[in-house]
Amino acid sequence: MEAFLVSTGLVALAEMGDKTQLLSLLLAARFRKPWPIVAGIFVSTVANHALAGAVGAWVTNVLGQQTLRWILGASFIAMAAWMLIPDKLDDDEADTEGSHLGVFATTVVAFFLAEMGDKTQVATVMLAARFHAWAQVVAGTTLGMMLANAPVVWFGDRLVRKVPIRLVHGVSAVIFLLLGAAALAGVGS
């Protein structure tokens, strides 16, 4: 249960102000069809995070426990620093004009590509390696993505303007820093 809850909370926080949250806002404004957009976000996230979680589970089997502890500690600390860098939506990712795909397929493809190498994908790899609980981590990170992105699709701009993104990113950075320090100290190993 700890893996699920930590994964949900971390990804929900990490996703605030992230480019995929901006992509959610863009898709909602462009298509104005929230249900297929939310369904596309869900399908894309499950696929992307299942792959990332599998990589994390594989890494735990390949590396020794001591090596993994140091890599995870350093990775969580690096993630804390990365949380303090604001995301922007790249112009090529924002271009849904002229797409011949439907709303659902456009969302699946755009989200899957936007998540490649993103903070939440990297966090999913690290969390799966840390907790040795692929299914719980993938379920938690997927729920965290949905908690952060689905309201943006439905409530859009009003919601994003009321959330102090810098504060959310700061809290996320502190949590990742604490997880990194705990991993380096061998807590929970």
C-alpha positions, 0 to 999 in steps of 0.5 A: 500500500505504501508504494501505491500511496507514495507513487500517487502523491509524488506523481500528482505533485510532480505533474503540477505545471508539467508539460503534460498538464499544459498539454491537457489544457491545450487539448481541452481548449482545442477539442472541447470533448473532455471524456475522450481526452481523459480516456486518452490520458488514461490509456497513454499513462497506463501504457507509458508507466507500465513500460517505465515500471517494467524498466524499474523492476528489471533494474532491481534484478540486474543491479546489486542491492548496494549499487541500486541504493546509491543510484536511487538515492542520487536519482531522487536527489537529481529529481528534487533539483529537476522539480525546481525547473519549470516545464514548457510545452514544446511547439511541436508537441502543441501542434494538433492542428491538421491531425487526422486522428480523432480526439482520443487517438490524438490524446493517446499519441500526444500524451505518450510522446510527451511523457517520454523522458518526462519527470513522471516517467523517470519517477515511475522507473525509480519508484518501481525500483525502490519499492519492488512493487510494479503493479502498485507503482504503476497504479499509483503513478497512473492515479497521480497523473489522472488526479493532476490532469483530468481536472485540468481537462474539465476546469482548465484555466480557472484551476491552473491559475489558482494553484501556486505552482512554485509552492507545489514544485517546492514541496515535490522537490523536498519529498524527492530530496527526503526519499533520496536521503533515505535511500542513501542512508539505507532506510527501507532497504 
